[in-house]
Amino acid sequence: MIPVLDLRAGQAVLARGGRREAYPPVRSQLVDGGAASDPLVLARAYRDLLDCDEWYVADLDALAGGAVQRALVRALSGLRGRLLVDAAVSSPERARELVADGAARVVVGLETLPSFDALALVARAIGSQRLAFSLDLRDGAPLAEAPLSGTPFDLARAAVTAGAGAIMVLDLARVGSGRGVDCVLLEALRRAHPHVELLAGGGIRTARDLERLADAGLDGALVATALHDGRIRRGDVAAVRRADHPSDSR
């Protein structure tokens, strides 16, 4: 499981339905009072209370066309967590900056990608193992225009060909909804790309959802709302981890 940090103007906000301008500050059962909107406090809770050492960081300022919150990324990287950072990367230069700021992996999202040639340049600059392609959807439809139009399967195949080491399926309409993810799509992508890391997020509700994704062969799940309202707890995370890796005694 990969907990989510959605960042806007230095605050951690709670994503709902992809309407980023309306995201409220995070309030969470993991953190007392209103301190959960402090990204560093929330990241420590993910690390210390949930035993999760990798976090997905979405820089909403950058995704809206603003500057990357580089100082905040650097501060988060100092907390001994591995950062998977989505900050509207479309060039080798921005990808290298994020790696220098402490990102373990860089996300290139379909929503902000100009071409798969640009994705290939990023892959060559930082290496496929550091690059995740986000297959951004809304109600199952790709968030892309020509020349990037196509089915989710076409787009995933093009991303892998361009050098993406991981595919992350993120349906913005499902984020914060509790509707669950599209397991049919994910299972088909797993069959099509058995050797590529496959992640998913948007609408994960319960520990049972995590189990279904593990059974479908996914490598990781992005979760936020279900952690904050207590539907998924540390014990649930540990149970899924043990089921997926029986030798893991944690």
C-alpha positions as CSV (number, residue, x, y, z in Angstrom):
1,M,0.0,0.0,0.0
2,I,1.2,3.5,-0.9
3,P,-0.4,6.3,1.1
4,V,-1.1,9.6,-0.8
5,L,0.0,13.1,-0.1
6,D,-1.8,15.6,-2.3
7,L,-0.1,19.0,-1.9
8,R,-1.5,22.4,-2.6
9,A,0.1,25.7,-1.4
10,G,2.2,23.8,1.2
11,Q,-0.8,22.0,2.7
12,A,-2.0,18.4,2.5
13,V,-5.5,18.3,1.0
14,L,-8.0,15.5,0.5
15,A,-8.7,14.6,-3.1
16,R,-12.3,14.0,-4.2
17,G,-13.4,13.4,-7.7
18,G,-10.6,15.2,-9.4
19,R,-12.0,18.7,-8.6
20,R,-8.7,20.0,-7.3
21,E,-9.8,23.5,-6.6
22,A,-12.3,22.2,-4.1
23,Y,-10.1,19.8,-2.2
24,P,-10.3,20.5,1.6
25,P,-7.4,20.3,4.0
26,V,-6.8,16.8,5.3
27,R,-8.4,15.8,8.6
28,S,-7.4,12.3,9.6
29,Q,-7.8,9.8,12.4
30,L,-4.1,9.2,12.1
31,V,-3.3,12.7,13.4
32,D,-4.8,14.7,16.3
33,G,-6.6,17.9,15.6
34,G,-6.0,19.8,12.4
35,A,-2.3,18.9,12.2
36,A,-3.0,16.4,9.4
37,S,-2.9,19.2,6.8
38,D,0.8,19.6,7.6
39,P,2.5,17.3,5.0
40,L,5.4,16.5,7.2
41,V,3.2,15.5,10.1
42,L,1.0,13.3,7.9
43,A,4.0,11.7,6.2
44,R,5.4,10.8,9.7
45,A,2.1,9.2,10.6
46,Y,2.1,7.1,7.4
47,R,5.6,6.0,8.3
48,D,5.3,5.5,12.1
49,L,1.7,4.4,12.5
50,L,1.1,2.5,9.3
51,D,4.6,1.2,8.7
52,C,4.5,2.5,5.1
53,D,7.8,3.9,3.8
54,E,6.8,4.8,0.3
55,W,4.4,7.7,-0.4
56,Y,2.8,9.0,-3.6
57,V,3.2,12.8,-3.7
58,A,1.0,14.8,-6.1
59,D,2.1,18.4,-6.4
60,L,-1.3,20.0,-7.3
61,D,0.4,23.5,-7.8
62,A,2.6,22.0,-10.5
63,L,-0.3,20.1,-12.1
64,A,-2.2,23.3,-12.4
65,G,0.7,25.0,-14.2
66,G,2.5,26.6,-11.3
67,A,5.9,26.1,-9.8
68,V,7.0,22.8,-8.3
69,Q,7.0,22.8,-4.5
70,R,10.6,21.7,-4.5
71,A,11.4,22.8,-0.9
72,L,8.5,20.7,0.4
73,V,9.6,17.7,-1.7
74,R,13.1,18.0,-0.3
75,A,11.7,18.2,3.3
76,L,9.6,15.1,2.7
77,S,12.6,13.2,1.3
78,G,14.4,13.8,4.5
79,L,11.9,11.7,6.5
80,R,13.3,8.4,5.4
81,G,10.5,7.7,3.0
82,R,10.6,6.8,-0.7
83,L,8.8,9.4,-2.7
84,L,6.9,8.7,-5.9
85,V,6.4,12.3,-7.2
86,D,3.8,13.5,-9.7
87,A,4.6,17.2,-10.6
88,A,3.6,17.7,-14.2
89,V,6.8,16.2,-15.5
90,S,7.1,16.4,-19.3
91,S,10.9,17.1,-19.8
92,P,14.2,15.5,-18.7
93,E,15.1,18.7,-16.9
94,R,12.2,18.6,-14.5
95,A,12.6,14.9,-14.0
96,R,16.3,15.4,-13.1
97,E,15.3,18.2,-10.7
98,L,12.9,16.0,-8.8
99,V,15.4,13.2,-8.5
100,A,17.9,15.7,-7.2
101,D,15.3,16.9,-4.7
102,G,15.0,13.3,-3.4
103,A,12.3,11.6,-5.5
104,A,12.9,7.9,-5.6
105,R,10.6,7.7,-8.6
106,V,9.1,10.3,-10.9
107,V,5.6,10.1,-12.3
108,V,4.8,11.3,-15.8
109,G,1.1,11.7,-16.2
110,L,-1.0,11.3,-19.3
111,E,-2.9,14.4,-18.4
112,T,0.2,16.6,-18.8
113,L,2.3,14.6,-21.3
114,P,2.8,16.2,-24.8
115,S,3.9,13.1,-26.6
116,F,5.4,9.6,-26.0
117,D,8.6,11.0,-27.5
118,A,8.8,13.3,-24.5
119,L,8.3,10.3,-22.2
120,A,11.1,8.4,-24.0
121,L,13.4,11.4,-23.3
122,V,12.6,11.3,-19.6
123,A,13.2,7.6,-19.5
124,R,16.7,8.0,-21.0
125,A,17.5,10.9,-18.6
126,I,16.6,9.2,-15.3
127,G,16.3,5.5,-16.2
128,S,13.2,3.3,-16.6
129,Q,13.4,2.0,-13.0
130,R,12.8,5.6,-11.8
131,L,10.0,6.3,-14.2
132,A,6.3,5.6,-13.6
133,F,3.6,6.5,-16.3
134,S,0.3,7.5,-14.8
135,L,-2.6,6.4,-17.0
136,D,-4.9,9.2,-16.1
137,L,-8.6,8.4,-16.6
138,R,-12.0,10.0,-15.8
139,D,-14.8,7.5,-15.6
140,G,-12.7,5.1,-17.6
141,A,-11.9,7.5,-20.4
142,P,-8.2,8.6,-20.9
143,L,-7.5,12.2,-20.1
144,A,-5.6,12.8,-23.4
145,E,-6.0,14.5,-26.7
146,A,-4.4,13.8,-30.1
147,P,-1.7,12.8,-30.7
148,L,-2.1,10.8,-27.5
149,S,-5.6,9.5,-28.1
150,G,-6.3,5.8,-27.9
151,T,-7.7,3.2,-25.6
152,P,-6.2,2.6,-22.1
153,F,-4.5,-0.5,-23.5
154,D,-3.0,1.5,-26.5
155,L,-1.7,4.2,-24.1
156,A,-0.2,1.7,-21.6
157,R,1.6,-0.2,-24.4
158,A,3.0,3.1,-25.9
159,A,4.3,4.1,-22.4
160,V,6.0,0.7,-21.9
161,T,7.6,1.0,-25.3
162,A,8.8,4.5,-24.5
163,G,10.6,3.2,-21.4
164,A,8.2,3.5,-18.4
165,G,9.2,1.0,-15.7
166,A,5.8,1.2,-14.0
167,I,2.2,1.9,-15.0
168,M,-0.1,3.6,-12.5
169,V,-3.8,3.5,-13.3
170,L,-5.6,6.5,-11.7
171,D,-9.2,7.3,-12.4
172,L,-9.8,10.8,-11.1
173,A,-13.6,10.4,-11.0
174,R,-13.2,7.6,-8.5
175,V,-10.7,9.4,-6.2
176,G,-12.2,9.8,-2.7
177,S,-15.5,8.2,-3.8
178,G,-15.2,4.7,-2.2
179,R,-16.4,3.2,-5.5
180,G,-13.5,0.9,-5.8
181,V,-11.1,0.5,-8.8
182,D,-11.9,-1.0,-12.2
183,C,-10.5,-4.5,-11.6
184,V,-11.5,-5.7,-15.1
185,L,-9.2,-3.1,-16.6
186,L,-6.4,-3.8,-14.2
187,E,-6.5,-7.6,-14.7
188,A,-6.4,-7.0,-18.5
189,L,-3.4,-4.7,-18.1
190,R,-1.7,-7.2,-15.8
191,R,-2.1,-9.9,-18.5
192,A,-0.9,-7.6,-21.2
193,H,2.2,-6.5,-19.3
194,P,3.2,-9.2,-16.9
195,H,6.7,-7.9,-16.3
196,V,5.9,-4.2,-15.7
197,E,5.2,-2.9,-12.2
198,L,1.4,-2.1,-12.0
199,L,-0.1,0.3,-9.5
200,A,-3.6,1.6,-9.1
201,G,-5.5,4.3,-7.2
202,G,-8.8,6.0,-6.9
203,G,-11.7,4.7,-4.8
204,I,-10.1,2.0,-2.7
205,R,-12.5,1.4,0.2
206,T,-11.4,-1.4,2.4
207,A,-8.8,-4.0,3.2
208,R,-10.8,-6.4,1.0
209,D,-10.1,-4.1,-1.9
210,L,-6.4,-4.4,-1.2
211,E,-6.7,-8.1,-1.2
212,R,-8.5,-8.2,-4.5
213,L,-5.8,-6.0,-6.1
214,A,-3.1,-8.3,-4.7
215,D,-4.9,-11.3,-6.1
216,A,-5.1,-9.6,-9.5
217,G,-1.3,-9.3,-9.5
218,L,-1.0,-5.6,-8.7
219,D,2.3,-4.4,-7.1
220,G,0.9,-1.5,-5.2
221,A,-2.3,0.5,-4.3
222,L,-2.6,4.3,-3.7
223,V,-4.8,5.0,-0.8
224,A,-5.8,8.2,1.1
225,T,-9.5,8.6,2.2
226,A,-9.8,5.1,3.6
227,L,-6.8,5.7,5.8
228,H,-8.0,9.0,7.1
229,D,-11.5,7.8,8.1
230,G,-10.2,4.5,9.6
231,R,-11.6,2.0,7.2
232,I,-8.1,0.7,6.5
233,R,-5.9,0.4,9.5
234,R,-2.3,-0.7,10.2
235,G,-3.4,-4.3,10.9
236,D,-5.2,-4.5,7.6
237,V,-2.0,-3.3,5.8
238,A,0.1,-5.8,7.7
239,A,-2.3,-8.6,6.9
240,V,-2.3,-7.9,3.2
241,R,1.5,-7.6,3.2
242,R,1.8,-11.0,4.9
243,A,-0.6,-12.6,2.5
244,D,1.3,-11.3,-0.5
245,H,4.8,-12.1,1.1
246,P,4.3,-15.0,3.5
247,S,8.0,-14.8,4.6
248,D,7.5,-11.1,5.7
249,S,7.2,-11.3,9.5
250,R,6.3,-7.6,10.0
